[in-house]
Amino acid sequence: MPIRGKKQRFTDTNISKAPNSDGVYGIYRGQELTYIGKGEGKNGIKSRLQAAQRENRSKGNATSFRVEKCRNPSEREKWLLEQYKKLHGKLPRYNAKVG
């Protein structure tokens, strides 16, 4: 079920190295997965993480992230959210809905 990429610290340097390709990502606060998202087209993974980083400066919640490149980010994101909900009985803290 988890996003396949290696967990990395949520830092400017690591985010700048993230791929700007299609895929999914997870944002963590400590061990808690707080958000599952997707990046597509010009709003690829790196772009989405940079947007989350700007929001994080005011909230200070994110500590790490994982990324996974894939061909159909919308489908993969939906599947990951459904699996998370089955396992935990709810969505990650900052996900409002599946899909």
PDB file as gemmi writes it, atoms N, CA and C in Angstrom:
CRYST1    1.000    1.000    1.000  90.00  90.00  90.00 P 1                      
ATOM      1  N   MET A   1       0.794  -1.204   0.000  1.00  0.00           N  
ATOM      2  CA  MET A   1       0.000   0.000   0.000  1.00  0.00           C  
ATOM      3  C   MET A   1       0.835   1.267   0.000  1.00  0.00           C  
ATOM      4  N   PRO A   2       1.941   1.331   0.690  1.00  0.00           N  
ATOM      5  CA  PRO A   2       2.626   2.616   0.821  1.00  0.00           C  
ATOM      6  C   PRO A   2       3.203   3.122  -0.498  1.00  0.00           C  
ATOM      7  N   ILE A   3       3.453   4.406  -0.500  1.00  0.00           N  
ATOM      8  CA  ILE A   3       4.162   5.023  -1.615  1.00  0.00           C  
ATOM      9  C   ILE A   3       5.563   4.433  -1.619  1.00  0.00           C  
ATOM     10  N   ARG A   4       6.032   4.023  -2.777  1.00  0.00           N  
ATOM     11  CA  ARG A   4       7.238   3.204  -2.874  1.00  0.00           C  
ATOM     12  C   ARG A   4       8.554   3.934  -2.650  1.00  0.00           C  
ATOM     13  N   GLY A   5       8.591   5.233  -2.791  1.00  0.00           N  
ATOM     14  CA  GLY A   5       9.847   5.970  -2.683  1.00  0.00           C  
ATOM     15  C   GLY A   5      10.414   6.019  -1.275  1.00  0.00           C  
ATOM     16  N   LYS A   6      11.693   6.327  -1.206  1.00  0.00           N  
ATOM     17  CA  LYS A   6      12.400   6.465   0.071  1.00  0.00           C  
ATOM     18  C   LYS A   6      11.927   7.729   0.799  1.00  0.00           C  
ATOM     19  N   LYS A   7      11.734   7.622   2.102  1.00  0.00           N  
ATOM     20  CA  LYS A   7      11.329   8.780   2.898  1.00  0.00           C  
ATOM     21  C   LYS A   7      12.502   9.752   2.997  1.00  0.00           C  
ATOM     22  N   GLN A   8      12.217  11.035   2.732  1.00  0.00           N  
ATOM     23  CA  GLN A   8      13.237  12.083   2.772  1.00  0.00           C  
ATOM     24  C   GLN A   8      12.777  13.221   3.673  1.00  0.00           C  
ATOM     25  N   ARG A   9      13.733  13.902   4.281  1.00  0.00           N  
ATOM     26  CA  ARG A   9      13.390  15.063   5.114  1.00  0.00           C  
ATOM     27  C   ARG A   9      12.764  16.152   4.249  1.00  0.00           C  
ATOM     28  N   PHE A  10      11.815  16.872   4.803  1.00  0.00           N  
ATOM     29  CA  PHE A  10      11.087  17.930   4.094  1.00  0.00           C  
ATOM     30  C   PHE A  10      11.915  19.214   4.146  1.00  0.00           C  
ATOM     31  N   THR A  11      12.966  19.260   3.322  1.00  0.00           N  
ATOM     32  CA  THR A  11      13.877  20.411   3.292  1.00  0.00           C  
ATOM     33  C   THR A  11      13.908  21.015   1.894  1.00  0.00           C  
ATOM     34  N   ASP A  12      14.362  22.270   1.809  1.00  0.00           N  
ATOM     35  CA  ASP A  12      14.502  22.938   0.510  1.00  0.00           C  
ATOM     36  C   ASP A  12      15.344  22.101  -0.444  1.00  0.00           C  
ATOM     37  N   THR A  13      16.465  21.586   0.046  1.00  0.00           N  
ATOM     38  CA  THR A  13      17.380  20.816  -0.792  1.00  0.00           C  
ATOM     39  C   THR A  13      16.712  19.561  -1.335  1.00  0.00           C  
ATOM     40  N   ASN A  14      16.070  18.793  -0.480  1.00  0.00           N  
ATOM     41  CA  ASN A  14      15.435  17.553  -0.935  1.00  0.00           C  
ATOM     42  C   ASN A  14      14.270  17.818  -1.884  1.00  0.00           C  
ATOM     43  N   ILE A  15      13.493  18.839  -1.602  1.00  0.00           N  
ATOM     44  CA  ILE A  15      12.369  19.167  -2.482  1.00  0.00           C  
ATOM     45  C   ILE A  15      12.881  19.619  -3.847  1.00  0.00           C  
ATOM     46  N   SER A  16      13.980  20.359  -3.874  1.00  0.00           N  
ATOM     47  CA  SER A  16      14.536  20.814  -5.154  1.00  0.00           C  
ATOM     48  C   SER A  16      15.031  19.650  -6.009  1.00  0.00           C  
ATOM     49  N   LYS A  17      15.333  18.523  -5.385  1.00  0.00           N  
ATOM     50  CA  LYS A  17      15.805  17.334  -6.108  1.00  0.00           C  
ATOM     51  C   LYS A  17      14.667  16.392  -6.513  1.00  0.00           C  
ATOM     52  N   ALA A  18      13.460  16.679  -6.067  1.00  0.00           N  
ATOM     53  CA  ALA A  18      12.319  15.812  -6.402  1.00  0.00           C  
ATOM     54  C   ALA A  18      12.045  15.870  -7.904  1.00  0.00           C  
ATOM     55  N   PRO A  19      11.563  14.783  -8.479  1.00  0.00           N  
ATOM     56  CA  PRO A  19      11.281  14.786  -9.917  1.00  0.00           C  
ATOM     57  C   PRO A  19      10.069  15.659 -10.235  1.00  0.00           C  
ATOM     58  N   ASN A  20      10.138  16.387 -11.340  1.00  0.00           N  
ATOM     59  CA  ASN A  20       8.974  17.168 -11.755  1.00  0.00           C  
ATOM     60  C   ASN A  20       8.231  16.401 -12.840  1.00  0.00           C  
ATOM     61  N   SER A  21       7.940  15.157 -12.517  1.00  0.00           N  
ATOM     62  CA  SER A  21       7.239  14.278 -13.448  1.00  0.00           C  
ATOM     63  C   SER A  21       5.915  13.864 -12.822  1.00  0.00           C  
ATOM     64  N   ASP A  22       5.147  13.099 -13.568  1.00  0.00           N  
ATOM     65  CA  ASP A  22       3.869  12.606 -13.058  1.00  0.00           C  
ATOM     66  C   ASP A  22       4.104  11.584 -11.954  1.00  0.00           C  
ATOM     67  N   GLY A  23       3.273  11.634 -10.929  1.00  0.00           N  
ATOM     68  CA  GLY A  23       3.390  10.662  -9.853  1.00  0.00           C  
ATOM     69  C   GLY A  23       2.581  11.058  -8.638  1.00  0.00           C  
ATOM     70  N   VAL A  24       2.813  10.342  -7.558  1.00  0.00           N  
ATOM     71  CA  VAL A  24       2.137  10.597  -6.289  1.00  0.00           C  
ATOM     72  C   VAL A  24       3.177  10.890  -5.217  1.00  0.00           C  
ATOM     73  N   TYR A  25       2.715  11.511  -4.143  1.00  0.00           N  
ATOM     74  CA  TYR A  25       3.614  11.818  -3.032  1.00  0.00           C  
ATOM     75  C   TYR A  25       2.847  11.739  -1.722  1.00  0.00           C  
ATOM     76  N   GLY A  26       3.580  11.495  -0.665  1.00  0.00           N  
ATOM     77  CA  GLY A  26       3.011  11.487   0.673  1.00  0.00           C  
ATOM     78  C   GLY A  26       3.793  12.446   1.540  1.00  0.00           C  
ATOM     79  N   ILE A  27       3.097  13.186   2.377  1.00  0.00           N  
ATOM     80  CA  ILE A  27       3.734  14.123   3.304  1.00  0.00           C  
ATOM     81  C   ILE A  27       3.480  13.621   4.722  1.00  0.00           C  
ATOM     82  N   TYR A  28       4.520  13.646   5.528  1.00  0.00           N  
ATOM     83  CA  TYR A  28       4.481  13.088   6.882  1.00  0.00           C  
ATOM     84  C   TYR A  28       4.794  14.147   7.927  1.00  0.00           C  
ATOM     85  N   ARG A  29       4.209  13.954   9.097  1.00  0.00           N  
ATOM     86  CA  ARG A  29       4.595  14.678  10.313  1.00  0.00           C  
ATOM     87  C   ARG A  29       5.031  13.595  11.279  1.00  0.00           C  
ATOM     88  N   GLY A  30       6.332  13.485  11.469  1.00  0.00           N  
ATOM     89  CA  GLY A  30       6.850  12.357  12.232  1.00  0.00           C  
ATOM     90  C   GLY A  30       6.535  11.084  11.473  1.00  0.00           C  
ATOM     91  N   GLN A  31       5.891  10.127  12.138  1.00  0.00           N  
ATOM     92  CA  GLN A  31       5.513   8.867  11.490  1.00  0.00           C  
ATOM     93  C   GLN A  31       4.121   8.914  10.860  1.00  0.00           C  
ATOM     94  N   GLU A  32       3.366   9.970  11.130  1.00  0.00           N  
ATOM     95  CA  GLU A  32       1.991  10.067  10.629  1.00  0.00           C  
ATOM     96  C   GLU A  32       1.963  10.560   9.185  1.00  0.00           C  
ATOM     97  N   LEU A  33       1.332   9.800   8.309  1.00  0.00           N  
ATOM     98  CA  LEU A  33       1.088  10.231   6.935  1.00  0.00           C  
ATOM     99  C   LEU A  33      -0.070  11.219   6.987  1.00  0.00           C  
ATOM    100  N   THR A  34       0.189  12.489   6.683  1.00  0.00           N  
ATOM    101  CA  THR A  34      -0.835  13.524   6.814  1.00  0.00           C  
ATOM    102  C   THR A  34      -1.488  13.909   5.498  1.00  0.00           C  
ATOM    103  N   TYR A  35      -0.846  13.565   4.372  1.00  0.00           N  
ATOM    104  CA  TYR A  35      -1.415  13.941   3.077  1.00  0.00           C  
ATOM    105  C   TYR A  35      -0.896  13.027   1.979  1.00  0.00           C  
ATOM    106  N   ILE A  36      -1.800  12.611   1.095  1.00  0.00           N  
ATOM    107  CA  ILE A  36      -1.451  11.885  -0.122  1.00  0.00           C  
ATOM    108  C   ILE A  36      -1.908  12.755  -1.280  1.00  0.00           C  
ATOM    109  N   GLY A  37      -0.992  13.048  -2.199  1.00  0.00           N  
ATOM    110  CA  GLY A  37      -1.334  13.900  -3.329  1.00  0.00           C  
ATOM    111  C   GLY A  37      -0.743  13.384  -4.625  1.00  0.00           C  
ATOM    112  N   LYS A  38      -1.071  14.094  -5.706  1.00  0.00           N  
ATOM    113  CA  LYS A  38      -0.564  13.718  -7.019  1.00  0.00           C  
ATOM    114  C   LYS A  38      -0.002  14.946  -7.718  1.00  0.00           C  
ATOM    115  N   GLY A  39       0.907  14.695  -8.635  1.00  0.00           N  
ATOM    116  CA  GLY A  39       1.441  15.735  -9.498  1.00  0.00           C  
ATOM    117  C   GLY A  39       1.318  15.269 -10.932  1.00  0.00           C  
ATOM    118  N   GLU A  40       0.835  16.169 -11.798  1.00  0.00           N  
ATOM    119  CA  GLU A  40       0.646  15.810 -13.204  1.00  0.00           C  
ATOM    120  C   GLU A  40       1.015  16.984 -14.095  1.00  0.00           C  
ATOM    121  N   GLY A  41       1.589  16.673 -15.264  1.00  0.00           N  
ATOM    122  CA  GLY A  41       1.892  17.696 -16.257  1.00  0.00           C  
ATOM    123  C   GLY A  41       2.798  18.781 -15.712  1.00  0.00           C  
ATOM    124  N   LYS A  42       2.447  20.044 -15.967  1.00  0.00           N  
ATOM    125  CA  LYS A  42       3.291  21.148 -15.491  1.00  0.00           C  
ATOM    126  C   LYS A  42       3.259  21.271 -13.972  1.00  0.00           C  
ATOM    127  N   ASN A  43       2.265  20.681 -13.345  1.00  0.00           N  
ATOM    128  CA  ASN A  43       2.196  20.638 -11.883  1.00  0.00           C  
ATOM    129  C   ASN A  43       2.664  19.271 -11.406  1.00  0.00           C  
ATOM    130  N   GLY A  44       3.873  18.890 -11.814  1.00  0.00           N  
ATOM    131  CA  GLY A  44       4.444  17.602 -11.437  1.00  0.00           C  
ATOM    132  C   GLY A  44       4.746  17.526  -9.948  1.00  0.00           C  
ATOM    133  N   ILE A  45       5.353  16.433  -9.549  1.00  0.00           N  
ATOM    134  CA  ILE A  45       5.621  16.169  -8.133  1.00  0.00           C  
ATOM    135  C   ILE A  45       6.380  17.322  -7.475  1.00  0.00           C  
ATOM    136  N   LYS A  46       7.476  17.773  -8.093  1.00  0.00           N  
ATOM    137  CA  LYS A  46       8.275  18.846  -7.482  1.00  0.00           C  
ATOM    138  C   LYS A  46       7.442  20.107  -7.282  1.00  0.00           C  
ATOM    139  N   SER A  47       6.681  20.483  -8.287  1.00  0.00           N  
ATOM    140  CA  SER A  47       5.843  21.675  -8.202  1.00  0.00           C  
ATOM    141  C   SER A  47       4.845  21.573  -7.046  1.00  0.00           C  
ATOM    142  N   ARG A  48       4.240  20.416  -6.884  1.00  0.00           N  
ATOM    143  CA  ARG A  48       3.266  20.218  -5.806  1.00  0.00           C  
ATOM    144  C   ARG A  48       3.943  20.243  -4.434  1.00  0.00           C  
ATOM    145  N   LEU A  49       5.134  19.651  -4.343  1.00  0.00           N  
ATOM    146  CA  LEU A  49       5.864  19.684  -3.068  1.00  0.00           C  
ATOM    147  C   LEU A  49       6.287  21.109  -2.721  1.00  0.00           C  
ATOM    148  N   GLN A  50       6.675  21.891  -3.733  1.00  0.00           N  
ATOM    149  CA  GLN A  50       7.045  23.283  -3.480  1.00  0.00           C  
ATOM    150  C   GLN A  50       5.847  24.076  -2.966  1.00  0.00           C  
ATOM    151  N   ALA A  51       4.664  23.817  -3.517  1.00  0.00           N  
ATOM    152  CA  ALA A  51       3.448  24.478  -3.025  1.00  0.00           C  
ATOM    153  C   ALA A  51       3.169  24.067  -1.581  1.00  0.00           C  
ATOM    154  N   ALA A  52       3.329  22.790  -1.284  1.00  0.00           N  
ATOM    155  CA  ALA A  52       3.127  22.307   0.090  1.00  0.00           C  
ATOM    156  C   ALA A  52       4.154  22.926   1.029  1.00  0.00           C  
ATOM    157  N   GLN A  53       5.363  23.105   0.531  1.00  0.00           N  
ATOM    158  CA  GLN A  53       6.423  23.704   1.341  1.00  0.00           C  
ATOM    159  C   GLN A  53       6.075  25.148   1.708  1.00  0.00           C  
ATOM    160  N   ARG A  54       5.527  25.896   0.764  1.00  0.00           N  
ATOM    161  CA  ARG A  54       5.127  27.285   1.064  1.00  0.00           C  
ATOM    162  C   ARG A  54       4.056  27.299   2.152  1.00  0.00           C  
ATOM    163  N   GLU A  55       3.099  26.380   2.066  1.00  0.00           N  
ATOM    164  CA  GLU A  55       2.056  26.275   3.089  1.00  0.00           C  
ATOM    165  C   GLU A  55       2.645  25.831   4.421  1.00  0.00           C  
ATOM    166  N   ASN A  56       3.636  24.951   4.376  1.00  0.00           N  
ATOM    167  CA  ASN A  56       4.251  24.406   5.586  1.00  0.00           C  
ATOM    168  C   ASN A  56       4.963  25.480   6.396  1.00  0.00           C  
ATOM    169  N   ARG A  57       5.476  26.494   5.738  1.00  0.00           N  
ATOM    170  CA  ARG A  57       6.196  27.545   6.471  1.00  0.00           C  
ATOM    171  C   ARG A  57       5.281  28.218   7.489  1.00  0.00           C  
ATOM    172  N   SER A  58       3.988  28.305   7.185  1.00  0.00           N  
ATOM    173  CA  SER A  58       3.077  28.928   8.140  1.00  0.00           C  
ATOM    174  C   SER A  58       2.518  27.923   9.145  1.00  0.00           C  
ATOM    175  N   LYS A  59       2.414  26.650   8.755  1.00  0.00           N  
ATOM    176  CA  LYS A  59       1.855  25.636   9.649  1.00  0.00           C  
ATOM    177  C   LYS A  59       2.925  24.855  10.397  1.00  0.00           C  
ATOM    178  N   GLY A  60       4.079  24.629   9.761  1.00  0.00           N  
ATOM    179  CA  GLY A  60       5.167  23.891  10.398  1.00  0.00           C  
ATOM    180  C   GLY A  60       4.874  22.433  10.677  1.00  0.00           C  
ATOM    181  N   ASN A  61       4.065  21.792   9.834  1.00  0.00           N  
ATOM    182  CA  ASN A  61       3.649  20.420  10.107  1.00  0.00           C  
ATOM    183  C   ASN A  61       4.497  19.341   9.454  1.00  0.00           C  
ATOM    184  N   ALA A  62       4.943  19.550   8.233  1.00  0.00           N  
ATOM    185  CA  ALA A  62       5.615  18.489   7.479  1.00  0.00           C  
ATOM    186  C   ALA A  62       7.054  18.294   7.942  1.00  0.00           C  
ATOM    187  N   THR A  63       7.430  17.024   8.104  1.00  0.00           N  
ATOM    188  CA  THR A  63       8.813  16.704   8.474  1.00  0.00           C  
ATOM    189  C   THR A  63       9.505  15.869   7.417  1.00  0.00           C  
ATOM    190  N   SER A  64       8.723  15.126   6.600  1.00  0.00           N  
ATOM    191  CA  SER A  64       9.327  14.290   5.561  1.00  0.00           C  
ATOM    192  C   SER A  64       8.315  14.014   4.455  1.00  0.00           C  
ATOM    193  N   PHE A  65       8.815  13.413   3.376  1.00  0.00           N  
ATOM    194  CA  PHE A  65       7.953  13.083   2.245  1.00  0.00           C  
ATOM    195  C   PHE A  65       8.498  11.876   1.497  1.00  0.00           C  
ATOM    196  N   ARG A  66       7.630  11.260   0.708  1.00  0.00           N  
ATOM    197  CA  ARG A  66       7.999  10.178  -0.215  1.00  0.00           C  
ATOM    198  C   ARG A  66       7.407  10.528  -1.577  1.00  0.00           C  
ATOM    199  N   VAL A  67       8.076  10.119  -2.640  1.00  0.00           N  
ATOM    200  CA  VAL A  67       7.541  10.308  -3.984  1.00  0.00           C  
ATOM    201  C   VAL A  67       7.596   8.988  -4.747  1.00  0.00           C  
ATOM    202  N   GLU A  68       6.678   8.851  -5.670  1.00  0.00           N  
ATOM    203  CA  GLU A  68       6.629   7.667  -6.535  1.00  0.00           C  
ATOM    204  C   GLU A  68       6.178   8.120  -7.923  1.00  0.00           C  
ATOM    205  N   LYS A  69       7.030   7.949  -8.908  1.00  0.00           N  
ATOM    206  CA  LYS A  69       6.649   8.257 -10.284  1.00  0.00           C  
ATOM    207  C   LYS A  69       5.680   7.182 -10.766  1.00  0.00           C  
ATOM    208  N   CYS A  70       4.679   7.591 -11.528  1.00  0.00           N  
ATOM    209  CA  CYS A  70       3.744   6.622 -12.107  1.00  0.00           C  
ATOM    210  C   CYS A  70       3.072   7.237 -13.328  1.00  0.00           C  
ATOM    211  N   ARG A  71       2.479   6.396 -14.140  1.00  0.00           N  
ATOM    212  CA  ARG A  71       1.863   6.854 -15.390  1.00  0.00           C  
ATOM    213  C   ARG A  71       0.464   7.421 -15.195  1.00  0.00           C  
ATOM    214  N   ASN A  72      -0.246   6.962 -14.195  1.00  0.00           N  
ATOM    215  CA  ASN A  72      -1.610   7.431 -13.963  1.00  0.00           C  
ATOM    216  C   ASN A  72      -1.758   7.894 -12.514  1.00  0.00           C  
ATOM    217  N   PRO A  73      -1.274   9.112 -12.216  1.00  0.00           N  
ATOM    218  CA  PRO A  73      -1.296   9.591 -10.832  1.00  0.00           C  
ATOM    219  C   PRO A  73      -2.688   9.657 -10.205  1.00  0.00           C  
ATOM    220  N   SER A  74      -3.698  10.015 -10.986  1.00  0.00           N  
ATOM    221  CA  SER A  74      -5.056  10.113 -10.420  1.00  0.00           C  
ATOM    222  C   SER A  74      -5.542   8.761  -9.922  1.00  0.00           C  
ATOM    223  N   GLU A  75      -5.317   7.735 -10.725  1.00  0.00           N  
ATOM    224  CA  GLU A  75      -5.731   6.384 -10.339  1.00  0.00           C  
ATOM    225  C   GLU A  75      -4.936   5.885  -9.130  1.00  0.00           C  
ATOM    226  N   ARG A  76      -3.633   6.113  -9.139  1.00  0.00           N  
ATOM    227  CA  ARG A  76      -2.781   5.661  -8.027  1.00  0.00           C  
ATOM    228  C   ARG A  76      -3.139   6.402  -6.737  1.00  0.00           C  
ATOM    229  N   GLU A  77      -3.348   7.722  -6.827  1.00  0.00           N  
ATOM    230  CA  GLU A  77      -3.733   8.505  -5.646  1.00  0.00           C  
ATOM    231  C   GLU A  77      -5.041   7.975  -5.062  1.00  0.00           C  
ATOM    232  N   LYS A  78      -6.028   7.746  -5.919  1.00  0.00           N  
ATOM    233  CA  LYS A  78      -7.326   7.239  -5.456  1.00  0.00           C  
ATOM    234  C   LYS A  78      -7.153   5.899  -4.750  1.00  0.00           C  
ATOM    235  N   TRP A  79      -6.368   4.998  -5.336  1.00  0.00           N  
ATOM    236  CA  TRP A  79      -6.143   3.684  -4.742  1.00  0.00           C  
ATOM    237  C   TRP A  79      -5.453   3.812  -3.384  1.00  0.00           C  
ATOM    238  N   LEU A  80      -4.422   4.660  -3.310  1.00  0.00           N  
ATOM    239  CA  LEU A  80      -3.705   4.849  -2.041  1.00  0.00           C  
ATOM    240  C   LEU A  80      -4.638   5.385  -0.954  1.00  0.00           C  
ATOM    241  N   LEU A  81      -5.492   6.358  -1.317  1.00  0.00           N  
ATOM    242  CA  LEU A  81      -6.433   6.914  -0.340  1.00  0.00           C  
ATOM    243  C   LEU A  81      -7.451   5.866   0.118  1.00  0.00           C  
ATOM    244  N   GLU A  82      -7.948   5.073  -0.819  1.00  0.00           N  
ATOM    245  CA  GLU A  82      -8.896   4.016  -0.449  1.00  0.00           C  
ATOM    246  C   GLU A  82      -8.250   3.003   0.492  1.00  0.00           C  
ATOM    247  N   GLN A  83      -7.024   2.608   0.204  1.00  0.00           N  
ATOM    248  CA  GLN A  83      -6.316   1.651   1.055  1.00  0.00           C  
ATOM    249  C   GLN A  83      -6.056   2.235   2.444  1.00  0.00           C  
ATOM    250  N   TYR A  84      -5.664   3.505   2.493  1.00  0.00           N  
ATOM    251  CA  TYR A  84      -5.422   4.160   3.780  1.00  0.00           C  
ATOM    252  C   TYR A  84      -6.715   4.167   4.606  1.00  0.00           C  
ATOM    253  N   LYS A  85      -7.816   4.523   3.957  1.00  0.00           N  
ATOM    254  CA  LYS A  85      -9.098   4.587   4.667  1.00  0.00           C  
ATOM    255  C   LYS A  85      -9.523   3.214   5.181  1.00  0.00           C  
ATOM    256  N   LYS A  86      -9.308   2.171   4.385  1.00  0.00           N  
ATOM    257  CA  LYS A  86      -9.627   0.808   4.837  1.00  0.00           C  
ATOM    258  C   LYS A  86      -8.815   0.433   6.070  1.00  0.00           C  
ATOM    259  N   LEU A  87      -7.559   0.792   6.063  1.00  0.00           N  
ATOM    260  CA  LEU A  87      -6.650   0.427   7.147  1.00  0.00           C  
ATOM    261  C   LEU A  87      -6.876   1.248   8.414  1.00  0.00           C  
ATOM    262  N   HIS A  88      -7.161   2.546   8.260  1.00  0.00           N  
ATOM    263  CA  HIS A  88      -7.237   3.457   9.412  1.00  0.00           C  
ATOM    264  C   HIS A  88      -8.653   3.934   9.743  1.00  0.00           C  
ATOM    265  N   GLY A  89      -9.614   3.645   8.870  1.00  0.00           N  
ATOM    266  CA  GLY A  89     -10.987   4.075   9.118  1.00  0.00           C  
ATOM    267  C   GLY A  89     -11.240   5.537   8.813  1.00  0.00           C  
ATOM    268  N   LYS A  90     -10.270   6.209   8.252  1.00  0.00           N  
ATOM    269  CA  LYS A  90     -10.388   7.629   7.896  1.00  0.00           C  
ATOM    270  C   LYS A  90      -9.296   7.958   6.884  1.00  0.00           C  
ATOM    271  N   LEU A  91      -9.409   9.131   6.288  1.00  0.00           N  
ATOM    272  CA  LEU A  91      -8.385   9.609   5.355  1.00  0.00           C  
ATOM    273  C   LEU A  91      -7.256  10.288   6.125  1.00  0.00           C  
ATOM    274  N   PRO A  92      -6.107  10.488   5.480  1.00  0.00           N  
ATOM    275  CA  PRO A  92      -5.051  11.266   6.136  1.00  0.00           C  
ATOM    276  C   PRO A  92      -5.587  12.647   6.550  1.00  0.00           C  
ATOM    277  N   ARG A  93      -5.011  13.210   7.573  1.00  0.00           N  
ATOM    278  CA  ARG A  93      -5.464  14.456   8.199  1.00  0.00           C  
ATOM    279  C   ARG A  93      -5.834  15.573   7.208  1.00  0.00           C  
ATOM    280  N   TYR A  94      -5.040  15.781   6.160  1.00  0.00           N  
ATOM    281  CA  TYR A  94      -5.270  16.902   5.248  1.00  0.00           C  
ATOM    282  C   TYR A  94      -5.886  16.499   3.910  1.00  0.00           C  
ATOM    283  N   ASN A  95      -6.362  15.272   3.787  1.00  0.00           N  
ATOM    284  CA  ASN A  95      -7.110  14.857   2.599  1.00  0.00           C  
ATOM    285  C   ASN A  95      -8.594  14.945   2.927  1.00  0.00           C  
ATOM    286  N   ALA A  96      -9.337  15.696   2.108  1.00  0.00           N  
ATOM    287  CA  ALA A  96     -10.764  15.886   2.364  1.00  0.00           C  
ATOM    288  C   ALA A  96     -11.621  14.768   1.781  1.00  0.00           C  
ATOM    289  N   LYS A  97     -11.153  14.168   0.661  1.00  0.00           N  
ATOM    290  CA  LYS A  97     -11.960  13.142   0.002  1.00  0.00           C  
ATOM    291  C   LYS A  97     -11.074  12.248  -0.847  1.00  0.00           C  
ATOM    292  N   VAL A  98     -11.636  11.132  -1.274  1.00  0.00           N  
ATOM    293  CA  VAL A  98     -10.948  10.215  -2.187  1.00  0.00           C  
ATOM    294  C   VAL A  98     -11.216  10.687  -3.604  1.00  0.00           C  
ATOM    295  N   GLY A  99     -10.131  10.844  -4.391  1.00  0.00           N  
ATOM    296  CA  GLY A  99     -10.261  11.184  -5.807  1.00  0.00           C  
ATOM    297  C   GLY A  99     -10.624  12.561  -6.129  1.00  0.00           C  
TER     298      GLY A  99                                                      
END                                                                             
